[in-house]
Amino acid sequence: MAMDAPEKLDAHQANPVPTNRQLASTATLNPLDAFWHLSNFFLPAWAVAALMAAGAKLLWRRELKALAWRRLTVWGGWGGSAGLILALVLLGRDGKMLGYGLMLLGISLPQCILSFRPGR
């Protein structure tokens, strides 16, 4: 039994991973996919804002007694969302550590201002 020489593959056969251009031409985003995509983009900001608001209310019970947890969460969530959008614009993509740092800054500043501003 003689072994045949291996077949030569052209560039398309040797690398089956599609290029960005091929992916962009075939990618479609229906409304449900768009909803989940945006929800997963903003979820970290709102989840961290809720956790930070709960932690602040737990740690500073007396000082934050008059301030509602929902108010801290909403302001932190909007700030974190703005931080994520700013990171996306500046960095060109989601998921970088600097982007999450901007998200945390966007969450922390409004919550800190609401919690510890003078004359509240």
C-alpha positions in Angstrom: 0.0 0.0 0.0 1.6 3.2 -1.2 1.0 6.5 0.6 -0.1 9.3 -1.6 1.5 12.7 -1.2 -0.6 15.1 1.0 -2.8 17.4 -0.9 -1.8 21.0 -1.1 -4.3 23.4 0.5 -4.9 26.9 -0.7 -5.1 29.8 1.8 -8.9 29.5 2.2 -8.8 25.8 3.0 -5.8 26.1 5.3 -7.4 28.8 7.5 -11.1 28.0 8.0 -11.6 31.0 10.4 -13.6 33.7 8.7 -12.2 37.2 8.3 -13.8 40.3 9.9 -15.1 41.3 6.4 -16.8 37.9 6.0 -18.3 38.1 9.4 -19.6 41.6 8.9 -21.2 40.7 5.6 -23.1 37.7 7.2 -23.9 39.1 10.6 -27.5 40.1 11.2 -29.0 41.4 14.4 -32.7 40.9 14.9 -34.6 43.0 17.6 -34.4 40.3 20.2 -30.7 39.9 19.7 -30.2 43.7 19.9 -32.2 43.7 23.2 -30.0 41.0 24.7 -26.8 42.6 23.4 -27.7 46.0 25.0 -28.9 44.4 28.2 -25.7 42.5 28.6 -23.7 45.6 27.9 -25.4 47.7 30.6 -26.0 44.9 33.1 -22.6 45.2 34.9 -23.2 48.9 35.6 -26.6 48.4 37.1 -25.7 45.3 39.1 -22.6 46.9 40.6 -24.6 50.1 41.3 -27.2 48.1 43.2 -24.5 46.2 45.1 -22.7 49.4 46.0 -25.9 51.1 47.1 -26.7 48.2 49.3 -23.2 48.1 50.7 -23.3 51.8 51.4 -26.6 51.6 53.2 -25.3 48.7 55.2 -22.0 50.4 56.2 -23.4 53.8 56.9 -26.8 53.0 58.3 -27.3 56.1 60.4 -25.8 58.6 57.9 -27.8 57.3 55.0 -31.0 56.6 56.8 -32.9 59.3 55.0 -31.5 58.4 51.5 -33.4 55.8 49.6 -31.6 52.7 48.3 -33.4 53.1 44.9 -32.1 56.6 44.5 -28.5 55.6 45.1 -29.0 52.7 42.6 -30.6 54.8 39.9 -28.0 57.5 40.0 -25.1 55.0 40.2 -26.6 53.0 37.3 -26.9 56.0 35.1 -23.4 57.1 35.9 -22.0 53.6 35.3 -23.9 53.4 32.0 -22.3 56.7 31.0 -18.9 55.4 31.9 -19.4 52.3 29.8 -20.5 54.4 26.8 -17.6 56.7 27.3 -15.2 53.7 27.4 -16.8 52.3 24.2 -16.3 55.6 22.4 -12.7 56.1 23.7 -11.4 52.6 23.5 -13.4 51.3 20.5 -14.6 48.1 22.2 -16.1 46.7 25.4 -14.4 44.6 28.0 -11.2 46.4 28.7 -10.0 47.1 32.3 -9.9 50.9 31.7 -13.6 50.7 30.6 -14.6 48.9 33.8 -12.6 51.5 35.8 -14.6 54.3 34.1 -17.8 52.4 34.9 -16.8 52.2 38.6 -15.9 55.9 38.6 -19.3 56.7 37.0 -21.0 54.7 39.7 -19.0 55.9 42.7 -19.1 59.6 42.0 -22.9 60.1 42.0 -23.4 57.8 45.0 -20.7 59.6 46.9 -22.1 63.0 46.1 -25.6 61.9 47.1 -24.4 60.3 50.3 -22.0 62.7 51.7 -22.7 66.1 50.2 -22.9 69.0 52.8 -26.3 70.1 53.7 -28.2 67.0 52.6 
